[in-house]
């Protein structure tokens, strides 16, 4: 994620963040399938998506504690 995208995440509401979490999880499943089939060219993509999930979960936790 770019720094601009990270700043945009902070402005999202919690339900929107959870929707984005679900979509990233489905992307990870697709990437893992491609990796197992040997079609994945960018192997760093899986790690980047997992970091995005961690980032989103952190932002959700922050927003929940601020309520």
C-alpha positions as CSV (number, residue, x, y, z in Angstrom):
1,X,0.0,0.0,0.0
2,X,1.1,3.5,-0.7
3,X,1.2,6.2,1.9
4,X,-1.8,7.9,0.3
5,X,-3.9,4.7,0.5
6,X,-2.9,4.3,4.1
7,X,-4.1,7.8,4.9
8,X,-7.4,7.1,3.1
9,X,-7.9,4.0,5.2
10,X,-8.0,6.1,8.3
11,X,-10.9,8.0,7.0
12,X,-13.0,4.9,6.3
13,X,-15.7,3.6,8.7
14,X,-15.3,0.3,10.4
15,X,-17.8,-1.6,8.2
16,X,-16.0,-0.4,5.1
17,X,-12.7,-1.6,6.5
18,X,-14.2,-5.0,7.2
19,X,-15.5,-5.2,3.6
20,X,-12.0,-4.4,2.4
21,X,-10.6,-7.1,4.7
22,X,-12.9,-9.7,3.1
23,X,-11.9,-8.7,-0.4
24,X,-8.2,-8.9,0.5
25,X,-8.7,-12.3,2.0
26,X,-10.3,-13.5,-1.3
27,X,-7.4,-12.1,-3.2
28,X,-5.0,-14.0,-1.0
29,X,-6.8,-17.2,-1.6
30,X,-6.5,-16.6,-5.4
31,X,-2.8,-15.8,-5.1
32,X,-2.2,-19.0,-3.1
33,X,-4.0,-21.0,-5.7
34,X,-1.8,-19.4,-8.5
35,X,1.3,-20.1,-6.4
36,X,0.4,-23.7,-6.0
37,X,-0.2,-24.0,-9.7
38,X,3.1,-22.3,-10.5
39,X,1.5,-19.4,-12.3
40,X,2.5,-16.7,-9.8
41,X,5.2,-14.4,-11.2
42,X,5.3,-11.9,-8.3
43,X,5.9,-13.9,-5.2
44,X,6.1,-10.7,-3.0
45,X,2.5,-10.1,-3.6
46,X,1.4,-12.6,-1.0
47,X,3.4,-11.0,1.7
48,X,2.2,-7.5,0.8
49,X,-1.4,-8.6,1.0
50,X,-0.8,-10.1,4.4
51,X,0.7,-6.9,5.6
52,X,-2.3,-5.0,4.3
53,X,-4.6,-7.3,6.4
54,X,-2.5,-6.6,9.5
55,X,-2.7,-2.9,8.8
56,X,-6.4,-3.0,8.3
57,X,-6.9,-5.0,11.5
58,X,-4.8,-2.4,13.4
59,X,-6.8,0.5,12.1
60,X,-10.1,-1.3,13.0
61,X,-8.8,-1.9,16.5
62,X,-7.7,1.8,16.9
63,X,-11.1,3.0,15.7
64,X,-13.0,0.6,18.1
65,X,-11.0,1.8,21.1
66,X,-11.6,5.5,20.2
67,X,-15.4,5.1,20.3
